[in-house]
Amino acid sequence: MSVFGAMGVSGQLIFKQSDVFNAETFNEFLIQLVVCACVGTKSNGQRKKILLVLDNARYHHAIILQPWLESMSDVIELFFLPPYSPDLNAIEMLWKKTRRAVTHNRFFENIQTLKYDLSLYWYQFYQPNEDLRKLTAFI
């Protein structure tokens, strides 16, 4: 099971479960992120922009993403971390917290049970909250 996730500075989590990581599923996640993210306006009336921090997975750089990214350049921007630096990405702290709370030293009868338990855990972060806001405080 693969999971795409993004955390807002207010402590909101947007995630998408997928069977694979590839350019198509990543593009689906980007569309979901743009639709679901709380994109407000600045004091000058301009729309706020989503800055998505990413590692350098190949599918993040896929050529098929470029037309969509260019058409949405006023709404979303991708920021790539240096190679081998997951400690700079706040979402990695959430994945660590998730492993401790949900999957560590547990047996799951099947993949559906695992997906359900993970979703149940992550849905507590659907609305902005203090726990996730603290994880993004250094950004």
DASUL-V355609 format. One record per residue. N is the residue number from 1. SS is DSSP state (A for helix, B for strand, O for the rest). Layout:
BEGIN
<<N/SS> <N/SS>>
END
This chain:
BEGIN
<<1/O> <2/B> <3/B> <4/B> <5/B> <6/B> <7/B> <8/O> <9/O> <10/O> <11/O> <12/O> <13/B> <14/B> <15/B> <16/B> <17/B> <18/B> <19/O> <20/O> <21/O> <22/O> <23/A> <24/A> <25/A> <26/A> <27/A> <28/A> <29/A> <30/A> <31/A> <32/A> <33/A> <34/A> <35/A> <36/A> <37/O> <38/O> <39/O> <40/O> <41/B> <42/O> <43/O> <44/O> <45/O> <46/O> <47/B> <48/O> <49/O> <50/B> <51/B> <52/B> <53/B> <54/B> <55/O> <56/O> <57/O> <58/A> <59/A> <60/A> <61/A> <62/O> <63/A> <64/A> <65/A> <66/A> <67/A> <68/A> <69/A> <70/A> <71/A> <72/O> <73/O> <74/O> <75/O> <76/B> <77/B> <78/B> <79/B> <80/B> <81/O> <82/O> <83/O> <84/O> <85/O> <86/A> <87/A> <88/A> <89/O> <90/A> <91/A> <92/A> <93/A> <94/A> <95/A> <96/A> <97/A> <98/A> <99/A> <100/A> <101/A> <102/A> <103/A> <104/O> <105/O> <106/O> <107/O> <108/O> <109/O> <110/O> <111/A> <112/A> <113/A> <114/A> <115/A> <116/A> <117/A> <118/A> <119/A> <120/A> <121/A> <122/A> <123/A> <124/O> <125/O> <126/O> <127/O> <128/O> <129/O> <130/A> <131/A> <132/A> <133/A> <134/A> <135/A> <136/O> <137/O> <138/O> <139/O>>
END
